[in-house]
Structures are given as structure tokens and as C-alpha cells.
Amino acid sequence: MKKLLLTLTAVAGMTFASNAQEFGFEKTDFIVEGFIRSANTNDKMAEEKTANFNFNPKFGYFVTDKIAVGIQLGVGNEKVTDYSGENDTYTKGNDFSIGAFGRYYFLEVGSRFKTYAELGAGYNQMGGEINNGIETTKLDKTKGFGANAGIGANYFLTNNIAVNFAFANVLAFNTSKVDVDGAKSQTEFATNVNVFDNFFNTASFGLTFKF
């Protein structure tokens, strides 16, 4: 009986300690997070292959317990190959972006789920090439600037590792121009307030590491 009581007491103590553990961020914390997307498809009916890859890391520093600022990078490429003819042809695109962001944690749901709003802005550049099966032609580069406001959340698996959900951009502005003489810029402003109907249609998932 004494052994049983001691065991129950120990289990209760560990459960209480686990439940009492605080998860979250504090001033001077440093975070690294990112999203990686990769896909390869082969449509044998159309005789076409598609391969794409995107990597978007972020590095942030907490200036208060609820506010973080940092930098974000983006690298991506896509290649579409048509093998229906005698010689394979392809179209290849690549992009690079760099920018800054600010994040404010405004809501906690339980001890592990932290919701935030985020503002970001940055520079981006796109390029690529086309191959007709004989020769390759470089595409003109497109350069631009973008800004967005979005929402997301962290769910803490441990005190230092969390799953990051970037739900969607509520507001977004982008302007771009092909890097040739006489080119005119293109601008886009988008709102997505109805995203609240279903976050997971547009969500991106990754990991956040706290140091």
C-alpha cells in the first residue's frame, strides 16, 4: 500500500509539474523558423514533368515578451519539362527574396498555443530560362517590392520547439517591373478578410526553434 501511495504521489507530482510548466517567449529570446516545400510530378498523359522547391527561413529576436523583429529570406525554383517530342524542352524559373518582419503575440489559448499578428516587407527578384530542345534562352529578370500583414500561431511541443502555423495574409501589396528599358511596373493590392472562414485552406506549416 505504501509503495502504491508513493507511486501515485510521484505520478501526480510529475503531472502537476508538466501542467505547471510555462511555454512561450521572453525578452532577448532568439528564434529560427522556416518553411520548406518540395514537389515532383510526372504527368504521363501530357508527357510533362514538374519539379519545384521553396525554402523560406526567418530569424527573429524578441525586444519584449510579446514583440519580435527579424529578417526573412526566400529561395525558390521550378522546372517544367515537356518530353512529348523528339527532344525534351523545358521552362525554368527561380526567385529570391529578402526582407524584414515584426511580430506581435496578442492571444494565448491554453499554455501552449500562442497567436500572433505579423507585418513584413521586402525585395524580390525572379528570373529563369527557356530551352526549346536545341538552345537555351535566358528570361529577363523581374524585380519588385512587397508588403503584407498576416496572422499565425505557435503550438509548443517542448519549451524550445513549436509548430508554426502561418494562416494567411490578410493584406498584401506587391509591385514589380521587368528589368529592361521602357518596362512599366505592375502593382497589386489584395485583401483576404474572408480567410477567417477556414484558416487551413491557405495555411503553411513549419517549425520554430527558440534559443
ABEGO torsion letter per residue (X at the ends): XAAAAAAAAAAAAAAAAAAABBBEBBBGBBBBBBBBBBBBBBBAAAGBBBBBBBBBBBBBBBABAABBBBBBBBBBBBBBBBAABABBBBBBBBBBBBBBBBBBBABBBEAABBBBBBBBBBBBBBBEBBBAGABBBBBBBBBBBBBBBBBBBBBBABAABBBBBBABBABBBBBBBBBBBGBBBBBBBBBBAAAAABAAAABBBBBBBBX
